[in-house]
Amino acid sequence: MISVIIPALNEAKTIAKVVDYCNRYPKVSEVIVVDDCSSDSTAAIARQAGAKVITSFTRGKGASMKDGLAHAENEIIVFLDADIDPYPANMLHLICTPLLNDEQDFIKARFSRNSGRVTELLAKPLLSIFFPELTSYEQPLGGMIAGRKRFFENIRFFNDYGVDIGILIDMHIQEARIAEVHIGHIENKSKPLKELGRMSREVANAILFKAFRHSNVPAPFQPEDILSSTSQYEYSITR
């Protein structure tokens, strides 16, 4: 069976629909909403919709993901965003079937939309230097993922925008069987330019942290050179 974990902060408008969507999939036995101390009625609505609700007292997506994982009862884990409405009807089937059939250990969902600027101008260039095996993924920063609990338990969850790329890199380092699955079309909110600047810094920090920690740094590169390049990427992204 499957546990779905949904980090949420002030998502009262959509959380019931997301919980209901998950509960309609027959192989989901628990939906865990990790409420990040919302100031609205997210927690109450999620509980009424049939979710198990826990409160994360450390603000941030990574902390909420880790807290949800600690409460999950099943080996197959799905992480979803709380603000997507609607999800494609067969998305859970598409991302969970390879796990249920023991074909993969980790699935990243990708969906039809143009790749974001942070992906194309920063994440993919940095991955091509430090983790070239991961450049084939179209949406390496995507947060809709599924995988085996035993792999997630070995991951350090960054508590910022670096969390999703950090998970992908850690899954790769663990030699998990990874696939990217197209799930259809999703309407995704565009981030303001100021937020893109912050996102670029945190994604770059995550990639660099993993690269230096695992000695994945090509010989010609020095930390100051890489950080200088990162600043140039950030400038390009926010222009």
N, C-alpha and C positions, 0 to 999 in steps of 0.2 A: 504493500500500500504506500501512499504518498502523503507527505506533510507539505503544506504550502505555507510559507512564511511571508508576511506582508508588512514591512516597515511602514509606519504611517505617522504623519504630522499634519494635523489640521486638514484632514481629507473627508470631512463629514458629507460632502456632496456626492462622493463616488464610492466610499468604502463599502456600503451595503451591496452595491452592484458587483463589486469585485469579489466579495466574499460569496455571494450567491453564485457567481460564475464558477468559482472553484468548487463549491459544494455540489454542483450539478455533474461534475466529472466523477464517474462511479469509483475510480481507483483512489480518490482523495478521501482519506479517513479523518484528517484534521486540518483545519485552517487556523493558523496562529497570526493574529494581528499584534504587532509590537508597537504600542502607542508611545510616541516620543514626547510624553507630557503635553499633549495637545491642549490648546485653550478652547477648542470647540467640542462638539459632542461626538467626535470620532470614536472614542472607546465605547460609549454606550450604544451607538448605532451598530458598530461591529459586533458587539456581544449579542444584540437583539437579532442580528442577521445569522447568528449561529457560529461565530468564531470564538476561539479561545483567545482572550485578550490578556496580554501582560504589559506591564509598564517598564519602559527603559528610562532610567534616570540619568543616563549619560547621553547628551544630545548628539545625534549624528547617525547616519545610515549604517556605518560599519558596526557600531556598538549595538544597534537594534538587530542587525543580522546575527551577530554573535549570541545575543540574548535569546533570540528566537530559536537558533540552532540548539541551544542548551535545553530547551523545553520540547523539542521535536521527538516524537516516538518512533518514527519510521526511518528506514535507511535511505530512501529516495526523498530528496529535498528539492522543492521548487521555491525560488525567490521571485516575487512579482512586485511591481510598483502599485501603489495605492491610488494613483490619480489617472489611470488609463480607463477610458470608457468609450466604446466597448473594446474588449479583447476579441481577436478573431475566434470564431466559434470552436474551431478544432485545434487551437494552439496547445492546450495541455496534452492532448493526444500526440501532437507532433513532437513536442520536446521530451515527453516522458517515455514514449514507446521504445526508443533506442536504449534507454536505461532498463526498462522492464524486461527487454529481450536480451540483456547483458551484451549489447553491442558497443556501448560507450559508457564512460564514467562521468562525463561532464558535457553538458549541452549549453551552447549560447544561442539564444534566439536572435535572428535578424529579421528585419521587416522592410517593406518597400518605402523608401524615402531617400533623399540625397544624403550622403555621408556628411556629418557635421565638420565645421572648420577645425575644431580641436583634433578630431580624428585624422583628417587629411594633412594638416599643416604641422602637427606636433606628434601625436601618438604613433602614427605609422612611420614617420622618419626616425624617431627614437627607437622603435622596435626593430627597424631595419639594421640599426647599428648594434643593438645589444641582444635582441632576441629575434633574429631574422626568420626563424621558423614560424613566428606568429603573425607575419605580415600578410598571410593569405586570408586572415579573417576580415570580412568586410566591415563589421561593426564591433571592434574589440572593446569598446567602452560601453556596450549595451548591458543593461542591468537585469534583463529577464533571463534567468538561468535555471538550470536543473542539474543535479549531480548527486553523487553518493555521499552520505553523511561522513563516512570515515575519511574522505578526502577533504571535505570542508573543515573538519576538526583539526587539521594540520595547517590551516591557513591563518596568517595574520591579517585581520580585517582592518584596512585603513579606515579612519573615521571621517573621510572627506571624499571629494570627487575621485580620488585615486583608488577607491575600493574595488571597482569593477575590473580595471586593468590589473590590479594586484592579484585578484582571484585568478584571472586567466593565466598570469605568469606562474603563480604558485601551482596551479593544476598542471601546467606544462613541466615544471620542475619535478613534480611528483610522478611524472610519466603517466598521467591519467590519459585514457583514451578520450579525445576531445573531438567534437563535431559542432559545426554551426548549421542551424536549421532555419530555413525560411518559413515564417509563420503567416505571411500575408501583409496586409496594410494596417498601420496604426497611426492615428493622429497624435503627434507628439508636440508638446509645447516647446516653442523656441525660447532659448535663454537670452536675457539682455546682455549687451556687450560687456558690462562690468562683471557679470557672473561668468562669462566666457574667459575673462582674464584670470579669475580665481581658479576656474576649472583647469585651465592650461597649466598653471603652476603646480596644482596638486596632482594632476596626472603625470607631469614630468617628474615630480618628486618621487612618486610611486615607482616609476620605471627605473629611475636612477638608483633608488634604494635597493631594489631587487637586483639590479645589475652588479652593483658594487658588493652586495652581500654574497652573491653567488659567483663572484669573480668572472662575470660575463662582460668585462670591459676590454675592447680591443686595445692592443699595446700603444698605438699612437695617441690615444685620447687621455687627457688630463681633466680632473674635475672642473677646473676653472674654465677650460675651453667648452665643456659641455654645458655648463651653466650659462655661459655667454650666448651659446646657440639657443638655449631655451628662452632667454630673454628676447631674442630676435623673433622666435616663433610666436611668443605671447604678443609682441607688438603687431605682427602680421595678422593674428587672429582678431584682434580688437580694433583694427582699422576699418 
